[in-house]
């Protein structure tokens, strides 16, 4: 007779995890830790919906992990990262990055239609600038990379404008945006021709910056000049 007793396998965690996944994916696909299988002749609409829900699951899990880490930091102190690394298998810097993003966006400022990565792209900006660019990304349906390119182009323009304006450092910088005020419309009605000489390299560079703002280069130059005018007024 064997001296050893077989201990029942506790599958409660696995079942709980499966229930969470099924709440996102539905019951058609069969999920395991090592993969997913699909029934034959599954409707294309169902396959598309599973892809969309997987995207939401990945995005949500980043926020969940970040908030879980912040709770541990606030509640358990210095042990938080040691335990988090052990529990998640993620490295210290990755966990720090998650927490850094979550700490800068209160729950009410997080946008469901945008990914965690979208929010990460604007964390270094001030809260009003963060909200402005995330709203633009939401409205224009920008990808994370499109948001990154546009923000970087805008910051480059802002930096160039600050160098042109001697008083720029004394005033609070606005988030660059297209001026749609009545005053701007009146200014646009007075047409004046201005000739600017640029090298081929400069023209190519400014054309790319203008395209990032969704503008032809001439209208973008006009916008830059108007911004400089408002800052020196």
Secondary structure by P-SEA (a helix, b strand, c coil): ccccccccccaaaaaaaaaaaaaccccccccccccccccccccaaaaaaaaaaaaaaaaaaaaaaaaaaaaaaaccccaaaaaaaaaccccaaaaaaaaaaaaacccccccccccaaaaaacccccaaaaaaaaaaaaaacccaaaaaaaaaaaaaaaaaaaaacccccccccccccccccaaaaaaaabbbbbbbbbcaaaaaaaaaaaaaacccaaaaaaaaaaaaaaaac
